[in-house]
């Protein structure tokens, strides 16, 4: 019950917005849960998805979903919490390449501190993971407002749907 999947409608909205830029990209699915968003990215042409999830039940569901869909290439799974993961020096993350063009994060709604911590790291100390022109998207409660800026990440769009919202951040350099 701790896993709250993105609604089909919200996921469709997300990928309608991302459609022009998803082919061939490296996609980072943080707080991946069952992996539905990352798997959808693969189905729409992403070249690679890295999933990060800590909850054992969610990891089991993610692996089961990948197995059932026979997805064995173009993926990497890291079992652990997102914020400590992002704090690790890149040398401590063997096999993790930089160059993520799209980052999606969907922490548990009740873990408000996770949004600020993860976005601050992505816009700061871990910005080297992002490709030029990268976009980070946070799914959150509509009533919970995220900051306009986290380091080099600047909000460019807010889409609200039902009780949920998607905040889109562009990586700005210079």
Secondary structure per residue as TSV (DSSP state, phi and psi in degrees):
chain	resnum	aa	ss	phi	psi
A	1	X	-	360.0	-16.3
A	2	X	-	-72.0	-20.9
A	3	X	-	-87.0	125.5
A	4	X	-	-117.7	98.0
A	5	X	-	-66.8	149.7
A	6	X	-	-62.8	138.5
A	7	X	-	-65.7	152.6
A	8	X	H	-57.0	-40.6
A	9	X	H	-65.8	-43.5
A	10	X	H	-68.0	-40.1
A	11	X	H	-62.8	-40.2
A	12	X	H	-62.5	-43.1
A	13	X	H	-60.4	-46.3
A	14	X	H	-55.6	-50.2
A	15	X	H	-75.8	-22.3
A	16	X	H	-65.5	-38.6
A	17	X	H	-70.5	-40.2
A	18	X	H	-81.3	-13.5
A	19	X	G	-45.4	-45.9
A	20	X	G	-69.6	-12.8
A	21	X	G	-123.1	7.7
A	22	X	-	-88.5	-26.7
A	23	X	T	-59.6	124.3
A	24	X	T	77.3	5.1
A	25	X	-	-86.3	165.1
A	26	X	E	-95.9	125.5
A	27	X	E	-116.3	132.2
A	28	X	E	-110.5	114.3
A	29	X	E	-106.7	96.3
A	30	X	E	-92.2	140.4
A	31	X	T	59.6	52.9
A	32	X	-	-66.2	-23.7
A	33	X	T	56.9	-129.3
A	34	X	T	-75.3	-6.8
A	35	X	S	86.2	8.1
A	36	X	H	-55.9	-41.7
A	37	X	H	-70.2	-46.5
A	38	X	H	-63.7	-39.7
A	39	X	H	-64.7	-39.9
A	40	X	H	-62.1	-40.0
A	41	X	H	-59.8	-44.0
A	42	X	H	-61.3	-42.3
A	43	X	H	-66.5	-20.4
A	44	X	T	-100.8	9.6
A	45	X	T	111.8	0.9
A	46	X	-	-60.4	141.4
A	47	X	S	-78.5	-31.4
A	48	X	E	-153.3	143.5
A	49	X	E	-130.3	129.7
A	50	X	E	-106.0	123.0
A	51	X	E	-101.7	136.6
A	52	X	E	-126.7	122.7
A	53	X	E	-152.9	143.7
A	54	X	-	-109.1	-28.5
A	55	X	-	-70.6	122.8
A	56	X	H	-55.3	-42.8
A	57	X	H	-64.4	-40.5
A	58	X	H	-67.3	-41.2
A	59	X	H	-61.3	-40.4
A	60	X	H	-62.6	-44.6
A	61	X	H	-63.1	-42.1
A	62	X	H	-60.0	-49.8
A	63	X	H	-64.5	-39.0
A	64	X	H	-62.5	-45.2
A	65	X	H	-61.0	-44.0
A	66	X	H	-64.5	-42.1
A	67	X	H	-62.8	-46.9
A	68	X	H	-63.4	-32.3
A	69	X	T	-88.5	0.5
A	70	X	T	56.3	40.5
A	71	X	-	-94.8	110.8
A	72	X	-	-123.9	-13.5
A	73	X	S	-119.4	153.9
A	74	X	S	76.3	22.6
A	75	X	E	-137.1	155.3
A	76	X	E	-147.5	138.3
A	77	X	E	-119.3	128.9
A	78	X	E	-113.3	121.2
A	79	X	E	-91.7	107.8
A	80	X	S	166.8	173.2
A	81	X	-	-75.4	143.8
A	82	X	H	-65.5	-50.2
A	83	X	H	-61.9	-49.9
A	84	X	H	-60.6	-35.2
A	85	X	H	-59.8	-47.8
A	86	X	H	-68.5	-24.4
A	87	X	H	-78.3	-18.2
A	88	X	S	-64.9	140.5
A	89	X	-	-62.9	146.4
A	90	X	G	-55.6	-31.2
A	91	X	G	-65.7	-22.2
A	92	X	G	-86.3	0.3
A	93	X	S	-118.8	66.9
A	94	X	T	-51.5	132.5
A	95	X	T	85.8	-6.5
A	96	X	-	-88.7	112.9
A	97	X	-	-89.4	150.8
A	98	X	-	-81.0	-173.6
A	99	X	-	93.2	30.3
A	100	X	E	-76.7	123.7
A	101	X	E	-87.2	-29.0
A	102	X	E	-132.7	129.2
A	103	X	E	-120.4	127.7
A	104	X	E	-118.0	129.0
A	105	X	E	-130.8	135.7
A	106	X	-	-142.7	69.0
A	107	X	-	-65.8	164.6
A	108	X	-	-54.8	135.0
A	109	X	T	-55.1	-33.6
A	110	X	T	-78.3	-5.1
A	111	X	-	-101.7	62.1
A	112	X	H	-55.4	-34.5
A	113	X	H	-65.2	-24.1
A	114	X	H	-65.1	-37.5
A	115	X	H	-60.0	-54.4
A	116	X	H	-62.8	-43.3
A	117	X	H	-65.3	-47.8
A	118	X	H	-67.4	-44.7
A	119	X	H	-65.9	-37.9
A	120	X	H	-63.4	-40.5
A	121	X	H	-67.2	-43.7
A	122	X	H	-63.6	-32.7
A	123	X	T	-89.6	-1.2
A	124	X	T	-131.6	-106.0
A	125	X	T	-58.3	-30.8
A	126	X	T	-103.5	13.9
A	127	X	G	-60.7	-21.0
A	128	X	G	-65.6	-14.1
A	129	X	G	-74.9	-18.2
A	130	X	E	-90.6	141.0
A	131	X	E	-76.7	161.8
A	132	X	E	-60.6	133.1
A	133	X	E	77.6	15.3
A	134	X	E	-63.3	156.5
A	135	X	E	-126.4	139.7
A	136	X	E	-117.4	134.3
A	137	X	E	-122.9	128.1
A	138	X	E	-113.2	126.0
A	139	X	E	-90.9	132.0
A	140	X	E	-151.7	171.3
A	141	X	E	-63.6	141.2
A	142	X	T	-58.2	-39.4
A	143	X	T	-75.8	-14.8
A	144	X	S	-91.7	114.7
A	145	X	-	-89.0	129.0
A	146	X	-	-93.8	160.4
A	147	X	-	-66.1	157.5
A	148	X	S	-73.7	-24.4
A	149	X	E	-146.7	140.4
A	150	X	E	-134.0	96.9
A	151	X	T	58.7	-123.3
A	152	X	T	-81.8	-1.3
A	153	X	E	-92.8	123.2
A	154	X	E	-121.7	129.1
A	155	X	E	-67.2	131.9
A	156	X	E	-116.1	-16.3
A	157	X	E	-159.7	144.6
A	158	X	E	-131.5	118.3
A	159	X	E	-111.6	126.1
A	160	X	E	-112.0	137.3
A	161	X	E	-148.6	113.5
A	162	X	T	61.4	-131.1
A	163	X	T	-87.7	-3.1
A	164	X	E	-108.9	162.8
A	165	X	E	-144.7	155.4
A	166	X	E	-120.7	120.1
A	167	X	E	-101.8	122.8
A	168	X	E	-100.4	129.5
A	169	X	E	-122.0	132.9
A	170	X	E	-99.7	140.2
A	171	X	E	-80.7	115.9
A	172	X	-	-105.6	133.2
A	173	X	-	-112.9	152.7
A	174	X	-	82.5	360.0
